[in-house]
C-alpha cells in the first residue's frame, strides 16, 4: 500500500488519479483550495476502498505546502508518490494583455507550487524510494500562441524536473514529467483572459480534438506503474517533437493553425 499526495485534486486529472489509486486500496491525500470539492473527492475515494485525507492547500504558499506534507506523514507515516498537478491557464495574445500580473500568478501556481511541494516532500520520498510526478503540458515542449505565460510556466517545470531527475540519480527516487495536449478537464473553463479575469468558459470547442480525462488518467497511471521518465501524449505530438529538431518553423505554423482551428 502506497501513499499518494495529489495537488489540484478537486477536479479533472487530479480527481481521476485519486479515484484510481483509492480503488487500488492505496492511501490518497487530495489537496486543492476548495474544501467542499475536496470533501466530495475524499468521500468518493473512501467509497472506492482507499483511505483518504483532504487537505486544503494553496500551492503558491510554501508554508501550506509544508503543512500538506506534514499532515500526510502524520496520518499515514510515509509518502511514496507526489503528483504535482495544480495548475491554471491563460488564453490571450501577448499584445492583448492588459494585466501583467497574470504571468506571475501562473508561474506561482504551475511552477513554484510544484517546486515548493517537491522541496518538502523530497526527504520522505528518498526514504521510500518513491516518485515525483509533474503534470506538465505539450506547451512545456514547444511554444503555443495565446499561451505565452502558461507555456513559460510549463517550460520552467520541464527544466526544473529534468534537472532534479539527474540530481536524484542513485537515490531511488524517480521523476516523471507528463505532457498532455488538450484534455477535457475543465481547466479552460477558468482560463485567464488578457485582463487577468477568468473567462468563465473555454474559448475552444472542447468536443473537438480533446482527450478524455479517463484516457489521460489511464496513460498517466501506466507511466507511474512503469516508473517512466517522460510521457508525451498523442502520436501527432511525438512526431512534432522530431519535426521541431529539423524544421522548427514548420512546428510554429502547425501550432498557429491548430489554435485558429480550435478557437
C-alpha positions as CSV (number, residue, x, y, z in Angstrom):
1,X,0.0,0.0,0.0
2,X,1.4,3.4,-1.1
3,X,0.6,6.9,0.0
4,X,-0.1,9.4,-2.8
5,X,-0.3,13.2,-2.5
6,X,-2.1,14.8,-5.4
7,X,-2.4,18.5,-5.8
8,X,-5.1,20.1,-7.9
9,X,-7.2,17.1,-6.9
10,X,-10.7,18.7,-6.6
11,X,-11.4,18.0,-10.3
12,X,-10.1,16.8,-13.6
13,X,-6.9,14.8,-13.9
14,X,-6.1,15.1,-10.1
15,X,-9.5,13.8,-9.1
16,X,-9.3,10.9,-11.7
17,X,-5.9,9.8,-10.3
18,X,-7.2,10.0,-6.7
19,X,-10.1,7.8,-7.6
20,X,-7.9,5.3,-9.4
21,X,-5.4,4.8,-6.6
22,X,-8.1,4.7,-4.0
23,X,-9.8,1.9,-5.9
24,X,-6.5,0.0,-5.7
25,X,-6.5,0.4,-1.9
26,X,-3.8,3.0,-1.6
27,X,-3.8,6.0,0.8
28,X,-4.7,9.2,-1.1
29,X,-4.1,12.7,0.1
30,X,-6.1,15.2,-2.0
31,X,-5.1,18.9,-2.0
32,X,-6.7,21.9,-3.5
33,X,-8.2,25.2,-2.5
34,X,-11.9,24.2,-2.5
35,X,-12.8,22.5,0.8
36,X,-16.2,21.4,-0.4
37,X,-14.9,19.8,-3.6
38,X,-12.0,18.1,-1.7
39,X,-14.5,16.7,0.8
40,X,-16.5,15.2,-2.1
41,X,-13.5,13.7,-3.7
42,X,-12.2,12.3,-0.4
43,X,-15.6,10.7,0.3
44,X,-15.6,9.1,-3.2
45,X,-12.1,7.7,-2.6
46,X,-13.2,6.2,0.7
47,X,-16.2,4.7,-1.0
48,X,-13.9,3.1,-3.6
49,X,-11.9,1.3,-0.9
50,X,-8.9,3.6,-0.2
51,X,-8.1,5.8,2.8
52,X,-8.3,9.4,2.1
53,X,-7.2,12.7,3.6
54,X,-8.4,16.1,2.3
55,X,-6.0,19.0,2.9
56,X,-7.0,22.5,1.8
57,X,-3.8,24.0,0.4
58,X,-2.8,26.8,-1.9
59,X,0.4,25.7,-3.5
60,X,1.6,29.2,-4.0
61,X,2.2,29.4,-0.3
62,X,5.3,27.5,0.8
63,X,4.0,27.1,4.4
64,X,0.8,25.4,3.2
65,X,2.9,23.1,1.0
66,X,4.9,22.2,4.1
67,X,1.8,21.6,6.1
68,X,0.4,19.4,3.4
69,X,3.4,17.1,3.6
70,X,3.5,17.1,7.4
71,X,-0.2,16.2,7.6
72,X,0.4,13.4,5.1
73,X,3.2,11.8,7.1
74,X,1.4,12.3,10.4
75,X,-1.7,10.5,9.1
76,X,0.0,7.7,7.0
77,X,3.6,7.6,8.2
78,X,5.1,7.9,4.8
79,X,4.9,9.4,1.4
80,X,5.5,7.4,-1.8
81,X,4.3,9.4,-4.7
82,X,3.9,13.2,-5.1
83,X,1.8,14.3,-8.1
84,X,2.2,18.0,-8.9
85,X,-1.0,18.6,-10.8
86,X,-2.3,22.0,-9.6
87,X,-2.4,24.5,-12.5
88,X,-4.1,27.4,-14.1
89,X,-4.0,28.5,-17.8
90,X,-4.5,31.6,-20.0
91,X,-5.8,32.4,-23.4
92,X,-4.7,35.7,-24.9
93,X,-2.2,37.1,-27.3
94,X,0.7,38.9,-25.5
95,X,-0.1,42.1,-27.3
96,X,-3.7,42.0,-25.9
97,X,-2.6,41.5,-22.3
98,X,-3.6,44.4,-20.1
99,X,-2.9,42.8,-16.7
100,X,0.8,41.7,-16.5
101,X,0.2,40.1,-13.1
102,X,-1.3,37.0,-14.8
103,X,2.3,35.9,-15.7
104,X,3.4,35.9,-12.1
105,X,0.1,34.2,-11.0
106,X,0.5,31.4,-13.5
107,X,4.2,30.9,-12.6
108,X,3.5,30.8,-8.9
109,X,0.8,28.1,-9.3
110,X,2.2,25.9,-12.1
111,X,5.9,26.2,-11.5
112,X,6.7,27.4,-8.0
113,X,3.8,25.4,-6.5
114,X,5.5,22.3,-7.8
115,X,8.9,23.4,-6.5
116,X,7.5,24.1,-3.0
117,X,5.7,20.8,-2.7
118,X,8.6,18.8,-4.1
119,X,11.0,20.5,-1.6
120,X,9.1,19.5,1.4
121,X,8.2,16.0,0.1
122,X,11.7,15.1,-1.1
123,X,13.2,13.8,2.3
124,X,10.2,11.4,2.6
125,X,10.4,10.3,-1.0
126,X,14.0,9.5,-0.5
127,X,13.1,7.4,2.5
128,X,10.5,5.5,0.5
129,X,12.5,5.4,-2.8
130,X,9.4,7.0,-4.2
131,X,8.3,9.0,-7.3
132,X,7.8,12.6,-8.2
133,X,5.2,13.2,-11.0
134,X,4.9,16.6,-12.7
135,X,1.8,17.1,-14.8
136,X,3.1,19.5,-17.4
137,X,1.8,20.1,-21.0
138,X,2.8,19.9,-24.6
139,X,3.3,23.6,-24.2
140,X,6.2,22.7,-22.0
141,X,7.9,21.2,-25.1
142,X,7.1,23.9,-27.6
143,X,5.6,27.4,-27.6
144,X,2.0,27.9,-28.3
145,X,0.3,31.2,-29.4
146,X,-2.1,32.7,-26.9
147,X,-0.5,30.6,-24.1
148,X,2.8,32.5,-23.6
149,X,2.5,32.7,-19.8
150,X,1.3,29.2,-19.5
151,X,3.9,27.8,-21.8
152,X,6.6,29.7,-19.9
153,X,5.5,28.1,-16.6
154,X,5.4,24.6,-18.2
155,X,8.9,25.1,-19.8
156,X,10.1,26.0,-16.3
157,X,8.6,22.8,-14.9
158,X,10.2,20.8,-17.6
159,X,13.7,22.3,-16.9
160,X,13.4,22.0,-13.2
161,X,12.3,18.4,-13.1
162,X,14.7,17.3,-15.8
163,X,17.5,18.8,-13.7
164,X,16.2,17.3,-10.5
165,X,16.0,13.9,-12.1
166,X,19.7,13.9,-12.8
167,X,20.5,15.1,-9.2
168,X,18.4,12.2,-7.8
169,X,20.2,9.5,-9.8
170,X,21.2,6.8,-7.3
171,X,18.8,7.8,-4.6
172,X,16.0,5.5,-5.7
173,X,13.6,8.5,-6.4
174,X,12.3,8.6,-10.0
175,X,10.9,11.7,-11.7
176,X,8.2,11.6,-14.3
177,X,7.2,14.5,-16.5
178,X,3.8,14.1,-18.2
179,X,2.9,16.3,-21.2
180,X,-0.8,16.0,-22.2
181,X,-2.3,18.0,-25.0
182,X,-5.9,19.2,-24.8
183,X,-7.7,17.3,-22.1
184,X,-11.3,17.7,-21.1
185,X,-10.7,18.7,-17.5
186,X,-12.5,22.0,-17.1
187,X,-9.2,24.0,-16.6
188,X,-10.1,26.1,-19.7
189,X,-13.5,26.9,-18.2
190,X,-11.5,29.0,-15.7
191,X,-8.8,30.2,-18.1
192,X,-7.5,33.7,-17.6
193,X,-8.0,36.3,-20.2
194,X,-5.7,39.2,-21.0
195,X,-7.4,41.4,-18.4
196,X,-6.5,38.9,-15.7
197,X,-10.0,37.8,-15.1
198,X,-11.5,34.3,-15.7
199,X,-13.2,33.9,-19.0
200,X,-15.7,31.6,-17.2
201,X,-15.9,29.3,-20.3
202,X,-13.5,27.6,-22.6
203,X,-12.5,29.6,-25.7
204,X,-12.5,26.5,-27.8
205,X,-14.9,23.7,-28.7
206,X,-14.0,21.0,-26.1
207,X,-15.7,18.3,-28.1
208,X,-13.2,18.5,-30.9
209,X,-9.6,17.2,-30.7
210,X,-9.8,16.8,-26.9
211,X,-8.6,13.7,-25.0
212,X,-11.0,12.4,-22.3
213,X,-9.9,12.7,-18.7
214,X,-10.3,8.9,-18.4
215,X,-7.9,8.3,-21.3
216,X,-5.4,10.8,-19.9
217,X,-5.6,9.2,-16.5
218,X,-5.0,5.7,-17.9
219,X,-1.8,6.9,-19.7
220,X,-0.5,8.6,-16.5
221,X,-1.2,5.6,-14.3
222,X,0.6,3.3,-16.7
223,X,3.6,5.6,-16.7
224,X,3.7,5.8,-12.9
225,X,3.4,2.0,-12.7
226,X,6.3,1.6,-15.1
227,X,8.3,4.4,-13.4
228,X,8.8,6.1,-16.7
229,X,10.7,9.4,-17.0
230,X,8.8,11.3,-19.7
231,X,5.4,10.9,-21.4
232,X,4.3,12.9,-24.5
233,X,0.7,12.2,-25.2
234,X,-0.7,11.8,-28.8
235,X,1.2,10.4,-31.8
236,X,0.9,13.8,-33.5
237,X,2.8,15.5,-30.7
238,X,5.5,12.8,-30.7
239,X,6.1,13.4,-34.4
240,X,6.1,17.1,-33.8
241,X,8.9,16.8,-31.3
242,X,11.1,15.2,-34.0
243,X,10.0,17.7,-36.7
244,X,10.9,20.6,-34.3
245,X,14.5,19.4,-34.3
246,X,14.9,19.6,-38.1
247,X,12.3,22.2,-39.2
248,X,11.2,24.3,-36.2
249,X,9.4,26.8,-38.5
250,X,7.0,24.1,-39.6
251,X,6.0,23.4,-36.0
252,X,5.4,27.1,-35.4
253,X,3.0,27.2,-38.4
254,X,1.2,24.0,-37.2
255,X,0.8,25.4,-33.7
256,X,-0.7,28.7,-35.1
257,X,-3.1,26.8,-37.4
258,X,-4.2,24.4,-34.6
259,X,-5.0,27.3,-32.3
260,X,-7.0,29.1,-35.0
261,X,-8.9,25.9,-35.8
262,X,-9.7,25.2,-32.1
263,X,-10.5,28.8,-31.1
